[in-house]
Amino acid sequence: MKKPKKFMNTPTSIKMRKRALFDLIIGIIIVSLLTIITTVSDMELVENIYLFTRSHEDWELDEIIFAFFWLAIVATVYGLRRITDIKALNREIAYSAYYDTLTGQPNRNFAMSYLEDMLEKARANNSELAVIFLDFDNFKDVNDTYGHDVGDALIKQVSDRLSECIYDTGMLARIGGDEFLLIIEPQRQSSELTRLINSIQQCQHRHFDIAGRSLTTNFSIGVALFPSNATSSKDLLIAADTAMYQAKRSGTGQVRYSTSELDQQNIDINPT
């Protein structure tokens, strides 16, 4: 999945880059104009400057001219470096704003924007879109027993394994604590989603090797579909979250799809 280019810029960084680019363009224009003038007028500019400085050696003109020459080179290099540094700064800002530092996965901000884009795509193609909430079962016990460092390592390994499961079919985002959100790109066949859910469930049956320990974990999964369960991003997330908590109440490692009954319960709890 490609990273949206709009997440690589901020209003301030855009202004900084425009200023740096403006400085560079001005320098290029001046050099180009001087080159054109000397070429069109058949003016031997360098030779004339040299002869002029030789006839006025007491003015130290050659040193002054070469000082301006070196200054122009330094200014050009500085302009190029400014553009490069701003791009690097943009990447750091984008990563901090839109990615989770522990797992390297997109965070809630990125996921929400991506979900809106996928909803537009699903509406245009008249196709189905799946939103999946995933929450660890009894994760507090892991932190209490082995410590938060082991808990963080477990989250990271689960994240890596889930990424392998979904591959390029959508986005995996960590939205907080031990909660993940999966946004599966518009599907035309429900069998594709079923295979993906089964693959995600298989992730929890494999052991995780952390700090010399072999750990396992289960997670509850809630699934909501566009347009059958909801047609807006907000309602889809609520439907998937409701289904996930229903899965938790059913035991560990369970999957529940949003249904009309659950949707009605959610409407009663969250009246608009």
N, C-alpha and C positions, 0 to 999 in steps of 0.2 A: 504494500500500500504506500503510495507516495505521500510525502508530507506537503500539505498545502503551502504554497509560496506566501500567502498572506500572513502566515504565522512566523515568517522570517523577518518581519519588519514591524517597527513601531513608529508612531508619528514623529518622535524625536529623531530616531535613526534615519528616517526618510529625509528629514530636513538636513541632517548632517551629511548624508551621502550626496544630496543635491548640491550643497555648498562645495564639497570637495570636488565634485565633478565639474562645477562651474569654474573653480580655480584652475583645474587642469585644462579645460576647454579654452579659457582665456590665454593661458600660456601657449597652447598649440596654435591658436589663431594669430598671436603676435609673431611667433616664429614663422608661420606660413606666410603672413603678409610681408615680412622682411624678405623671405625667399622669393616671393612673387615679384616684389618691387625690384630687387636686384637682378632678377632674370629678365623681366620685361624691359627694363630701362637699360639693360646691358651694362649695369653698373658693377664695377669691380669693387664691391663694398669692402671686403677684407683687405685688399691691396691699398685702397684709399685710406682706410683707417690706419693701416700700418705706416704709410707714408706720412700721414698727418701726425701720428704720435712720434715718429722719428724727428719731424721738424719742430716739435714742441716737447722735447724730452724733459725740460725743466718743469713741465706741468704734471709729470707722472701719470699721463693719460693711459698709457698701456696697462699700468697696474690697476687703475680704476676700471677700465673696460673689462679686463680679465676678472676683476672682482664681481662685476655685474654678470659676466658669463657664468662663473661658478655659482653665483646666487640663483641664476635661472635654472641651472641643473639641479641644485638642491631643492628649489621650490617644486620642480616637476616631480622629483623623487618623493618629496614630502606629500604632494597631492596624491600620487599613486598609493603610498603607504596609508594615507588617511582612508582612502576607499577600501583598501584591504582590511584595515583594522576595524572599520565600521561593519563590514560584512561579518567578521569574526565576532564582534560584539552582538550583532543581530542574532547569530546562531546561539550564543550563550543566553541571551534574553529569551529567545523563543523556547529554548530547552527548559529554562526555569519556569516559564509561564505555562507551558503546554505539556510537559513530560514529568513523570514521577521519578524522583531521584533514586529511589531504591531499586525499582524494576526496570527503569528505562522505557516503560510503556507510556502511552498517552494518558493524561490525567482527565479529570471531569471536564475541564474547559474545552480541551481538544475534542473529547468524545461528543459533547453536546453539539458542537459545530458540525462534526462529521455526521451525526445522526440527522441533522436538518438537511444536509446535502443528500444523504441516502434516501430520505423521505421524498425529496423532490424527484430523485431518479426513479423511485418506486412508483410514484404517481404518474410520471411521464410514460413509464413502460407498462403500467397496469400490472405490476408484479407484487409479490409478497416480500415483506421485510421482517426480519426477526430481531428482537431485542432480548438479551439473556442476562439475567442477574445471577451471579455466582458468589456464594458466601461460605467460608470455611465453617465446618461443624466443630464445636468445642475447641476453637483455636486458643481461647484463654488458658486452657489446660496446658497447651504447649508452652506458652510464655511462663506460666507459673512453675512448670516442672523443669524446663531446660533454660529459661531465661529469654530475654527479648532478642538477643543476638541470634540465637537459634531460630526464634520465631521469624525474624526478618529474613534469615537465610532460606527458611521454608517458603515464605512468600515469594522470594526471588526465584527459587527453583520451580515452584508451581507456575509462576508467570511464564518462565521459559518453556515449560512443557505445554502449557495451554497455547502458546504462540505456535508451537509445532503442530498442534492439533488443528487450529483454524487456518494455518498457512496464509494464503492470500484471499480467503473468502470474506474477510471483513476486518474489523478492528477489535483488539483487546485493550481495554483501558482499566487501570487501577483507580477506583474512585474514592478509596479511603480504607485504612485499616486492612482487613482481610476480605474486602469486597472488590469484585471485579465486574466489569460490564463488557459484554460482547455484543457488537453490532454486526450482524451478518448481512452482507450486501444482498440486494433484492434477488430472490430466488423464484424460478418459474415452476419448480417441482418440489413438493413437500418432502420427497424421499431424500433430497440432498440435505435438507435440514435434519432429518432423522439420523442420517449417517453421521453428521457432524456432532449431534448431541451424544450419540453412542461413543464417538471418539473421545469427546470431552470426559464422559463418564469413565472411560478406560484409564484416563490419566491418574485417577485417584487409587487405582489398584496396584500401581507400581511404587516401589519404595524410593525414598529420597535419602541420599547419603549426606549427612550434615555433621560436621565436627566429630567424625568417627562413630556416629550413630546412624542407624537405619530407621527412618521414621515413615509413617504413613499418615495420610489425612483424608478425610471425606469432605465433600462440599455439597451444599444444597443448591439446586438450580431452578430458577423460575424463568419461563419463556412466555413472551407476549408477541403477537403477530399483528403487523399492519397489512390490510385494513380491518381484519376480522375482529380484533380486540380493541383497537384504538386507532385514531387517525392523526393524532398530534404527538409530538415528541414527549410532552409532559405526561399525557395519558398513557402512552406506551411504557414509560419508565415506571409509572405507578402500577400498571397492570403486571409488569414483570416482577416488580418488588413484592407485590401481593402474592403472586404465585410462588415466589421463592420462600416466603415465610410459611406458606401452606406446605411446601415441601419439607421445611424444618420441623413442622408439627407432625409430619408423617414418619419421621425417623431420620437417620443419617444417610447421606449419599443419595438423596431422592431427587427426582425431577418432576416438576409440575408445570403444566401448560395453563395459561390463563383461560378461564372459561367464562361463560355468561353469568354463572352464579357468583364467581369470584368478583367479576366486574361489578355486579350489582351490589355486593357487599362493600366494595370500595366506594361506590357512589354514595351509599348510605353513610359511610364513615367520613367521606370528604365531599360534602355537598358543594356544588358550585353556586 
